[in-house]
Amino acid sequence: MAKFNTIMNKMKQFKSYHISTLLRWTRLRWYILIFISYILLVYIHPFRSLSPTRIPQLWSESHYSKYMNFLFENPAPVTNPPDIFVDMNERKPSFKLAMRSDDRPFLSVDRAQSKLLERLRLYETCQRDSSTIVVDVGAYLGEFGLYAAACGCTVYLFEAQPDMIKLLHSSIKQNIFPTTRVHVYHNVVTNLPSNTNVSFPPGDGSVAMVDNPVTVRTIRLDDVQWPSPSIFMLRIDVDGSEFNVLRSAKKLFTQKRIQHLLFTYTPWLSERSSQKELLPNIKNDFKAKFVYSLFRTDDNIYGPLLPRHLTNFYDQILNLNIPAEVYAVFDDKISQSTIKAKRYHQFKS
């Protein structure tokens, strides 16, 4: 009996020990839970104004030190990806082109355009006279205008997108082009009065190549203080707004100050009536001497286009569904033998 009582006492002691231990751990767990809850509330508090999709993005994109900066209202500065520079060496002279590291556009050289510039002796002309002016409207990254700068020309680059303006300046700096010879204008070229604030893209039915509209000031080419009486080449790539650019240079054309016109023709990017009448107007109203067509993947230049070709050009390019370039001659010294073009009908589908 005494042995039984001893065993029971030990069991009671053992039970009391575990009950007291359990109570202690229960209180400790509550303390731990309260502490963790407090930490979570403090930690999550700065995220209260963020969307549910933004919180995991912060977790995936940031390091621990960035989290701590964020928590204590000292966020790490947001930096854009660094620019990269692409060697544009498919035609000479070569140059470097700045672009965003996450944006690699189509950069193959337009073969027919290269042949045209060779026959117009752009490089030799600018090497002989660096005041020779080349104007690039809708410069974008500046493939055309920066090539002209590499040839030694005086270049005017017009671009509406702020990001592209920054990249153009980066390219100019990287290539050590003198800013006295290469000029960048952050403007929309149109026939509205200069210094008018407009939304770009304009919302006129043309296809926008930017995500969000921005407010940009307009400029008319007639209002630019050109340092030379003549412009060797006016190049335009404005996604269907060519008429607006040409009308802004009406005085320059009337005074015969523009020698050559080259523009991208994409009839599906604008309304039918303006695009269909564009080539006849260049010939009849702007008094082009000859009009030719070029295609990016073709080595040949076609033309000169006859009146019936000018009238039907819109429908043909629309049916072919390929972008074309149109070259118009205004220089009386240029003959058909200089261009060495093939007859236009040979390209008909």
C-alpha positions in Angstrom: 0.0 0.0 0.0 2.8 2.4 0.8 4.4 1.6 -2.6 1.1 2.4 -4.3 0.8 5.7 -2.5 4.3 6.6 -3.6 3.5 5.9 -7.2 0.3 8.0 -7.0 2.2 10.9 -5.5 4.8 10.7 -8.3 2.0 10.7 -10.9 0.4 13.7 -9.3 3.7 15.6 -9.3 4.3 14.6 -12.9 0.8 15.7 -13.9 1.1 19.0 -12.0 4.5 19.7 -13.7 3.1 19.2 -17.2 0.0 21.2 -16.4 2.1 24.1 -15.1 4.5 23.8 -18.1 1.6 23.7 -20.5 0.1 26.8 -18.9 3.5 28.6 -19.2 3.8 27.7 -22.9 0.2 28.7 -23.5 0.9 32.2 -22.1 4.2 32.3 -24.0 2.5 31.4 -27.3 0.0 34.2 -26.7 2.9 36.6 -26.1 4.6 35.4 -29.3 1.4 35.7 -31.3 0.8 39.2 -30.0 4.4 40.2 -30.9 4.2 38.7 -34.4 0.9 40.5 -35.0 2.4 43.7 -33.9 5.4 43.3 -36.2 3.1 42.4 -39.1 0.9 45.4 -38.5 3.9 47.7 -38.4 5.4 46.1 -41.5 2.2 46.0 -43.6 1.1 49.5 -42.6 3.0 51.2 -45.5 1.3 48.9 -48.0 -2.2 49.9 -47.0 -2.6 52.2 -50.1 -1.1 49.7 -52.6 -3.1 47.5 -54.8 -3.0 43.7 -54.2 -1.0 43.2 -57.3 1.6 45.8 -56.4 2.6 44.2 -53.0 4.0 40.9 -54.5 5.7 43.0 -57.1 7.6 44.9 -54.5 8.5 41.6 -52.8 9.9 40.2 -56.1 11.7 43.2 -57.3 13.3 44.6 -54.2 16.1 43.4 -51.8 15.7 43.5 -48.1 17.4 46.9 -47.8 14.9 48.3 -50.2 12.1 46.9 -48.0 13.5 48.7 -45.0 13.8 51.9 -46.9 10.2 51.6 -48.0 9.0 50.8 -44.4 10.7 53.9 -43.0 9.3 56.2 -45.7 12.7 56.5 -47.5 12.1 54.6 -50.7 14.9 53.8 -53.0 15.0 56.0 -56.1 13.4 54.5 -59.2 15.8 54.3 -62.0 15.1 53.7 -65.7 17.0 50.9 -67.4 20.3 52.2 -68.8 20.5 53.1 -72.5 22.3 50.7 -74.8 24.1 51.7 -78.0 23.8 49.7 -81.2 26.5 49.9 -83.9 24.8 51.0 -87.1 27.4 49.8 -89.5 25.4 48.3 -92.4 26.1 51.5 -94.4 29.0 53.8 -94.2 29.8 56.0 -92.4 28.7 54.0 -89.3 27.5 55.5 -86.0 26.1 54.4 -82.7 22.4 54.5 -82.0 21.0 54.8 -78.4 17.9 52.9 -77.4 16.3 51.5 -74.3 17.7 48.1 -73.1 14.3 46.6 -73.1 13.2 47.9 -76.5 15.0 46.6 -79.6 13.1 47.9 -82.7 13.5 46.7 -86.3 16.8 48.3 -87.4 17.7 46.7 -90.7 18.8 49.3 -93.3 16.4 50.3 -96.0 18.3 49.1 -99.1 16.5 51.2 -101.7 16.9 54.3 -99.5 20.6 53.6 -99.1 20.9 53.4 -102.9 19.0 56.7 -103.3 21.3 58.5 -100.9 24.3 57.1 -102.7 23.0 58.4 -106.1 22.2 61.8 -104.6 25.8 61.8 -103.2 24.7 62.8 -99.7 28.0 61.9 -98.1 30.1 63.7 -100.7 27.9 66.8 -100.6 28.1 67.1 -96.8 31.8 66.4 -96.7 32.3 69.2 -99.2 30.0 71.6 -97.4 29.0 70.8 -93.7 26.3 73.5 -93.8 24.2 71.2 -96.1 20.9 70.8 -94.2 19.0 67.6 -93.7 15.7 67.7 -91.8 14.3 64.7 -90.1 10.6 65.1 -89.0 9.4 62.3 -86.8 13.0 61.3 -86.1 12.1 58.6 -83.5 15.4 57.0 -82.6 17.1 59.1 -85.3 18.3 56.4 -87.7 18.0 58.7 -90.7 19.0 62.0 -89.2 22.0 60.6 -87.2 23.3 58.9 -90.4 23.2 62.3 -92.1 25.1 63.7 -89.1 27.7 61.0 -89.5 28.0 62.0 -93.1 28.9 65.5 -91.9 25.6 67.3 -92.6 23.9 69.9 -90.5 20.9 68.1 -89.2 17.6 69.2 -87.6 15.7 66.4 -85.7 12.1 66.9 -84.8 10.4 64.5 -82.4 7.4 64.7 -80.1 8.0 61.8 -77.7 10.0 62.8 -74.6 11.7 59.4 -74.2 12.9 59.6 -77.8 14.3 63.1 -77.2 16.4 61.7 -74.4 17.7 58.9 -76.5 18.5 61.3 -79.4 20.6 63.4 -77.0 22.4 60.3 -75.8 23.2 59.3 -79.4 24.6 62.8 -80.2 26.8 62.7 -77.1 28.0 59.1 -77.7 28.9 59.9 -81.3 30.5 63.3 -80.3 28.4 65.1 -82.9 28.8 68.9 -82.3 25.6 70.5 -81.1 26.3 73.4 -83.4 25.6 71.0 -86.3 23.0 68.6 -84.9 19.9 70.3 -83.5 17.0 68.5 -81.6 13.5 70.0 -81.4 10.9 68.6 -79.0 8.0 69.7 -81.1 5.1 68.4 -83.2 5.6 69.7 -86.8 2.2 70.8 -88.1 0.5 73.6 -89.9 -1.0 75.0 -86.7 0.6 78.2 -85.5 3.9 77.6 -83.8 4.0 77.2 -80.0 0.4 75.9 -79.8 0.0 73.3 -77.1 -1.4 70.1 -78.5 -1.9 66.5 -77.3 0.3 64.0 -78.9 -0.8 61.6 -80.3 -3.4 64.1 -81.7 -6.4 61.9 -81.7 -7.2 62.5 -85.4 -7.5 58.9 -86.4 -3.8 58.3 -86.9 -2.3 55.3 -85.2 -0.4 56.3 -82.0 3.0 54.7 -81.3 3.1 55.8 -77.7 1.2 54.5 -74.7 0.0 57.8 -73.2 -0.7 61.2 -74.8 1.6 64.1 -73.8 1.3 67.8 -74.3 3.8 69.1 -76.8 4.2 72.5 -78.5 3.8 72.8 -82.3 6.2 74.3 -84.8 5.9 75.1 -88.4 8.9 74.5 -90.7 8.3 77.9 -92.2 9.0 79.5 -88.8 12.4 77.8 -88.2 15.3 80.2 -88.6 17.3 78.1 -91.2 21.0 79.1 -91.4 21.1 78.3 -95.1 18.9 79.4 -98.0 18.3 75.8 -99.1 17.4 72.5 -97.5 19.1 69.5 -99.2 16.6 66.9 -97.9 13.3 66.9 -95.9 12.6 63.5 -94.6 9.2 62.8 -92.9 7.9 59.8 -90.9 4.8 60.8 -89.0 2.3 57.9 -89.3 -0.2 59.5 -91.7 0.2 63.2 -90.8 2.4 64.0 -93.8 0.0 66.6 -95.1 0.2 68.7 -91.9 4.0 68.7 -92.1 4.1 69.6 -95.8 1.6 72.5 -95.2 3.8 73.8 -92.5 6.6 74.2 -95.1 4.4 75.8 -97.8 6.6 78.9 -98.0 9.8 76.8 -98.2 8.4 74.9 -101.2 7.1 78.0 -102.9 10.5 79.6 -102.6 12.1 76.4 -103.9 14.3 76.1 -100.9 13.7 72.3 -100.5 15.6 70.2 -103.0 14.5 66.6 -102.1 11.6 65.2 -100.2 11.5 61.6 -98.7 8.6 60.3 -96.6 7.2 57.0 -95.4 3.9 56.2 -97.0 1.5 54.1 -94.9 -2.0 54.6 -96.2 -3.7 52.5 -93.5 -2.6 54.9 -90.7 -4.8 57.8 -91.8 -8.1 58.7 -93.5 -8.5 57.7 -97.1 -9.2 61.1 -98.6 -6.0 62.8 -97.4 -3.7 59.8 -98.2 -5.2 59.3 -101.6 -4.7 62.9 -102.6 -1.2 63.2 -101.1 0.9 62.2 -104.1 -1.2 64.2 -106.7 -0.9 67.2 -104.4 2.9 66.8 -104.1 3.2 66.8 -107.9 0.6 69.5 -108.7 0.4 71.8 -105.7 4.0 71.6 -104.3 5.4 71.4 -107.9 7.6 68.3 -107.6 9.7 67.7 -110.7 9.6 63.8 -110.4 8.0 61.4 -107.9 9.4 57.9 -107.2 8.5 55.0 -105.0 10.9 52.9 -102.8 10.4 49.7 -100.8 12.5 48.7 -97.8 13.3 45.1 -98.9 13.9 46.0 -102.6 17.2 47.4 -104.0 15.4 49.3 -106.7 13.9 52.8 -107.1 10.7 52.9 -109.2 9.5 55.8 -111.4 9.1 58.5 -112.2 5.4 58.0 -111.4 3.0 59.1 -114.1 -0.2 61.0 -113.3 -2.2 57.7 -113.4 0.3 56.1 -111.0 0.0 59.0 -108.6 -3.8 58.6 -108.6 -3.7 54.8 -108.1 -0.8 54.7 -105.8 -2.9 54.7 -102.6 -5.0 51.7 -103.7 -2.0 49.7 -104.9 0.0 50.1 -101.7 -3.1 49.4 -99.6 -3.6 46.2 -101.5 0.0 45.2 -101.3 -0.1 45.9 -97.5 3.6 46.9 -97.3 5.0 50.2 -96.2 6.6 52.3 -99.0 8.6 55.4 -99.2 8.0 58.2 -101.6 10.8 60.3 -103.0 10.1 63.7 -104.7 12.6 65.8 -106.6 12.4 69.6 -106.5 16.0 70.3 -107.6 16.0 71.4 -111.2 19.6 70.1 -111.5 18.5 66.5 -110.9 17.7 64.5 -114.0 16.2 61.0 -114.4 19.6 59.6 -115.3 20.8 60.6 -111.8 18.2 58.5 -110.0 18.6 55.5 -112.4 15.1 54.2 -111.5 13.2 51.2 -113.0 9.9 51.7 -114.6 7.1 51.7 -112.1 4.9 49.2 -113.9 7.5 46.4 -113.3 6.6 46.3 -109.7 2.8 45.8 -110.2 1.4 42.8 -108.4 
